[in-house]
C-alpha cells in the first residue's frame, strides 16, 4: 500500500512543469533520445553472443522491459521484482552484489530503432553515462573496439556503416558492474574498495544512506542518435570576460568579450572545406576552414565584443540573463552539415584573498559575493534523474536565499540538466571531482580493507580518471553557474592526478575557473584553528553559531532535518512511528536504519514528545531555529570571520533523517524556511547571546532611511513598542544597532516572550521582519505550552493557473497565531501535493495583523475538485478550504 503511494508520488514529481518545459526541451530532428522500449536480461539467462543478440531476428519476447536511462535496480523495481528500497527496511530484502557476485547484476540491454543514412549523412550513437563497463553491438557487429570503462566518460560512435539497409536496427549493450564492488560493512563507502573504480563512492553506504545493492550498474544516463552531414561539431566552448567592477542595477553595461571555439570532426575519407559560423545580436562571426580526412580540428573564432551585455548574476544580486548561439558548419551553398546550440551567460568569476579572514572571497563581475551555500549529494540515489526534479530541487535552493551549491566528491559530476536549472535560478556551483577523504585514505579507519598508503593511490586507473575529467569538463564548462572545480572531498587526488588537473587540463580546457585542491584546502580557507576546521556537525545551541569561530570559508556545517508526521509516514511503517526517547537514549530500529541524527534535549523545552506526530511538530520549531540561527551567526561575522559557509547538507537522495531542508519526496520542512529567513538579502536579526540587534546587507545597494522597529508580544497577544529609529545600511555590510538583552531578561523571565524586529522603508513597507520566540529564564517555552487558541482567518485569491495568494489574518485581542504550516492537499487521499513552492511557510501572525504568502504548484495529476488548502499551527486548529 505505502509503496504504491510512494510510486504514485514519484510519478507526480516527474511530471512537474511538463507543460512549462515541453516545448523548449524538444530535441531537434537531427538529434533524438533513444528512450523507452528497451529490454534487458541477466547474463545468467542468456547464452548467445553479442553478435547474435544484436541481430534483429533474435527473439527477446521473454526479456524484461528495461528502464533506460536507469540502473538494473530501477528496472527490477519498475517491474515489481524488488520492494521499494527507500521504505522501511526493505533494502535488507534485496540481494547485495558483494554477496551474489558481479554476474548477478550484469545485464544485457537491447533497443530496436529505425534509422538509415541517406547519401552524405553520418549517423552517431552517443551514450552519456554507463556504469561501469560495457560492450556494444549493432546489427551483429561489435561497435567499440575496446571495452568501455568508467562511469564518468561519455561515448560516441560513428555507426553509419553499421546501420541496416532497411532501416531496422538492433542495439545490444552488455553492462558490467564496478570491480571491485566493495564490502558494505557500515563504513563510509563500505570497506573503501569501491573507490578503486572511477565511479561514485556512496553506493557502498555512508552515514546518510544504506548501500545501493547493484552499485548503480546500468545505462544510467541518456542515449542519443545524432545525424550530421560530412562534418560533426563537438564540444563547443564559450568564454565570457567582463572587465572592471559592475553593478547589477546599472541601466547600461560596459562591453564584454566573447571567445568561442569548437571541435570540428571530419569522419570521411576526403578533405572538407567550408565555413564555421555563429551569430549574436546581429553580428555574424565566420571562420573559413579546411579539415583533413579522418581528423578532428579545434577552431577558434575571433573575439566578439558585446557592446551592451545583459549580465548573469548569482541569486539575490541581480538577474540571470542567458544567451543562445547556434554554431553551424556549411559547405558552399549546401544545407548546414551540423549545428550545435550553446546556452551561456555573460559573467566572469574572480577571486581575491581576504587577509583578515584568511580565506578567499568569490567575486562575480568584479563584485564580491558572500557565499551562502548548500552541499548537494545527488538528486536520486538510484539515478532516476529528470529535468523536472532538478528544476524543483534547485528552485528550493533559490527559495532558501542561497547562492551556491557544492557537488560533493563522493557522488558524480552533475548532469547538464542540473546545471541548466542552476543557470536559471542563479546558483553558483563548486564541482568536486570523485574523491573523498573517507575512501581515499585521509584517516585511519578500521572498517577499510586496505591501509591508508594504499587507499591514497585510489583509483587503480589514474589515466581513466584524467580522461574522464577532461570529458566531463567539456560537458559542463559552458554553464555560467559553474564557478569552481574541486579536486576532492577533504583530500587531494594523488599527485599524478592533481598536477595534470591543476596545471594542464583545467587551464587548457577551461582556464576561467578557480581550482581548489580539496574542499577545505588552505588556499581556500586557511586552517588556523586546528582539527578539521569545518563543522560543527549535529545539533547545536544557537549561540555556538554566533560565538564559535570555524573555517573562514566553511565548506560543511549543519545537522538535523527530520520532517513532520506526514513526511515520516512516507517511509516509516506505522508500527515504527515511535519517537526517540529523551536525549535519544532509545531510538527505533527503522529510524536508526534511516540514519536518524539526534535532537538530544532540544525537544524538551517545548514538552517531551507524546508520539511521533508530536515529535515531528516540535522538531520543526527546532529545525527553524537551528538553520535561521546558523546563517544569522555566520552572516553576523561577514568579512570579519567568514567569506562564506556551505550547509552540510541541504538535501537527501534517499529517505534519510538528517541534513535536509526537504525530504526525498520534495516536501519542505521548517529547516527550509528558517534558512530562508536567516539568508535574506537584507536581513534584520538579534544575537541571543548579548541581545544585539543588527542587520546584514547582502546586496550591492545602499539602503537609506530604513526605520528599525523593535516590539515585544506577550503570550496574551499584548504588544509593547520598545524602540523605532531611522538608520542607513551600506552595501555588503553588517551593522549593529543596540542590545535588547535587559529588555528580554525582564519580559521573558516567567513565560518567555515574542520578539518582533522590523526594517521598514519610507513607503512604510516592511523590507525585513523577524519574529523570535524567546524562552523563559530556565530555557523553557512555558508560555508556548499554555498559548491559547487563535482563531485565524484564512482566504485566498487565484494569481494564475496553479498559483494562489493566501492571506492569514489574526483578529485583534488574539494571542499570536504561532508557526502555521500552509499546504495544498489532494482531498481524495488527504496527502499533500508535492512539490509546492511557497514564498514563506511556518509563519506566525501577530494579533491585529495579516500575512500573505504566494504559492505555486502543478496539479496535472489531481482532479481540480480534489484540491484543498490547509492551514494548521501550534495554537491554530487545522482548517481546510476548497479551492474553487
ABEGO torsion letter per residue (X at the ends): XAAAAAAAAAAAAAABGAAAAAAAABBBAABBBBBEGBBBBBAAABABBAAAAABAABBAAABBBBBOBEBAAAAAAAAGABBBAABEAAAAABBBAAAAEAAAABBBBBBBBBBBBBBGBBBBBBBABBOABBBBBBGGBBABABBBBEABBBBBBBAAAABBAAGBBBBBBBBBBBOBAEBBAGBBGEAGAAAABBBBAAAAEBAABBBBAAGGBEBABBBBBBBBBABBBBGBBBBBBBBEBBBAABABBBBBBBBBBBBBBBABABBBBEBBBBBBGGBBBBBBBBBBBGBBBBBBBBBBBBABBBBBBBBGAEBBBBBBBBBBBBBEABBBABBBBBBBBBBBBBBBBBAAAGBBBBBBGGBBBBBBBBBBABABAAGBBBAAAAAAAAAAAAAAGBABBBBBAABBBBBAAAAAAAAAAGBBBBBBBBBBAAAAGABBBAABABBAAAAAAOBABAAAAAAAAAAAAAAAAABAABABBBAEBGBBBBAAAAAAAAAAAAAAABGABBBBABAABAAABBBAAEEAGBOBBEBBBAAAAAABBBBABBABBEBBGBBBAAAAAAABBAAABBBBBBGGABBBAAAAAAGBBBAEAAAAAAEBBABAAAAAAAAAAAAAAAAAAAAAAAAAABGAABAEBBBOBABBABBBBBGBABBAAGBBBAAAAAAAAAABABBBBBBAAAGBBBBBBABABBBBGBBBBBBBBBAAGBBBBABBBBBBBBBGBBBBABBAAAAAAAAAAAAEBBBBBBBBBAAGBBABBBBBBBBBAAGBBAAAAABBBBBBBBBBBBAEBGBBBBBBBBBBGBBBBBGBBBBBBBAAAGBBBOBBBBABBGBBBBBGBBBBBBBBBBAAABBAAABBBBBBBAABBBBBBBBX
